Amino acid sequence: MSVEGPYCERDRKLWVFLLYAVFDELGKQPLHTLSVREINAVFRELGGEHGTSGLWESAKRLAKTTIEWEYNLGDERVQGVASLFSSEVHKSARAQGNLRFGFPPLLIPILKEPTRFARPRVHFLLKLSGKYAVTLYEVLEGFVNRRDGQCRVSIDELRTSLKVPADSYATWKNFRK
């Protein structure tokens, strides 16, 4: 998978939180609804940014973000592309209304497949801070349920996965910080 777009740390957290909140409904209905007040309460409780305007700005950035994926289906290689997210909120009721949102239908089977996508511990993830911490956590969470539970990558592979600039994090010591 590759994800490209204007999303930031808060947006990633919102996407994972919303995915987690409706995970059991994925594939059963195309759109989901959550209270803006409840979403903000969770982020406030866990020390994250909260507020209605910030929520809507995150939703817009997520909708402008695209995801590409590949997987094997029998003997054939399948490629896909979609916007990461879609949403709407009643402008007159942003603070007390509901956020309606959806995930791309073609991506849902991949998200529901445990060998392809790890369902992270959201309350832990929301407490993380740092530009690469959320992405690194998602990557490592994907290895937890594997048979050997190991992730072996070079610094260059890790830097590419996290989209770290070439002049940053030159050694493992930098990642440990």
N, C-alpha and C positions, 0 to 999 in steps of 0.2 A: 504494500500500500504506500501511496504517497499523498500527502496533504499539502496543498498550496493555497495561500490566501492571507488576508490581513488579520487573522486571529491572534489573540494574545493569551497570556496565562489565564486570566479570568474567563475568557471565552471557552477555553479547553475545559476548565472546571465546570462551567455551566453546561456544556454539551454532555460531559460524563454524568453530571448530576441528573439532568433530564432523561438521559438514556437509562440510567439506573432506576429512576422513579417510575418509568413506564415499561421496563424491560419485559414483564410478563404479558403486556398487551401488544408488543411488536408483532406485526404480521396479522393481527386480528382486526385492527382498525388503522386507517391511514393517518388520522390526526388525533392528537392527545391534548388535554387541557389541564393546566395546573394554575393554582392561585398565585398571582404575583406576590401577594403578601406572604404566603407560605414559602415561596422560593427565597425571597429576601430574608425571611426569618432564619432559614437554615444557614445562609451565607453569613448573616450577622452573628449567629450563635457560634460558628466555627471560625470567626475572625477574618472572614473574607470581605471583599468589597460588596456592598449591597446598595440598593436604591433602584427605583423604577427606571430612571433615564439610563443608568448604567446597564441594566438588564436588557433594555431595548437596543442599546448600542451594541452589546455583545451579540444579540440575536441577529442583528443586521450584518455584523462582521462574519458570523458563522454562515449565513446565507450566501455571502460572497466568497466563501472558501470552497474549493473543489477537492474532491478525493478521487484518486484513480486506484484501481485494484486489479489484480490478476490472480487466478487460481486454476487448478486442474479440475476438469469435469470429465471423468473417464480418461480417454486418450487425447482429449482436446483441451487447449489452453483458452481460458475465457478472460477477456479484458472488459473493464467497466469504468465509467466515469459519471459523476453526479455532483450536484451541490451538496454540501455536507448537511444542510439543515434548511427548513422553511418554517416561517412563523408569522403570526399576526397578533395584534393586541388592539383593543378598542381605544383609540386615542383619548376619548373623553373619560375613560375609566382606567387609565394605566396604573395608577397607584393602588386601586382596590379591585381591579378587574382580574381577568384571566389571561394567561399566555396560551395561545393555541399554537401547536408546533407539530412538525412531522420530520421523519427521517426518510432518506431515499429508499423506495421500495426494493430496488435492486441490491441495496447494501444490507438489508435486514437479514437475509439468510446467512451472510458472513458474520454479522454481529451476534447472531444466535448460535453459531457454531463454536463450541468451546475450544476446539483446537486451533481456531483462527483468531479469536478475539477473547481477551481476558476481561472479565467483569470486575473492575477494581473495587477496592474498599473505599467508597465515596467519602465517608466522613474523615478518613485518613488523608485522602487526596486533597480535599478542600482545605486542609490545614497547612499544606505545603506552600512554600514561597520560593521564588527564584525563577529565573527565566527558563532554565532547563529542567527543573525539578519535577514538574508535572509530567513532561514527556518521558523522562528517565524512569519515573515510577511506572508509567503505563507500559513501557518496554519491558522492565524487569518483572512486572506482575504477569506478563504473558508467559514467562518462563517458569513461574512457580508451580503450575499444574502439569508441567511436562514430566515425563518419566524420570529423567536424570536431574531436572531442576537447575541446569547449568546454562549460563550465557557466556560464551567465549567470543569476544570480538577484539579487534585491534582498536587503538585510539582513533585511527582514521575512519573505521567503520562506525564507531560510536559517534564521532563528530558529524558524520554524514547523516546518521539516523536522527540526531537531535538538531540538525541544521546549524551547527556551531561554526562560526567563521574560522577559516584556516589559521589565523593568527591568535586564536584563543585556545585555552586548555591544551597546551602542548604535551603535558605529561599526566599520568594517572594521579599524581599528587594534586593537580588542579581540580580534578573531578571529586576527589575525596573531601576537599574543602567545601 
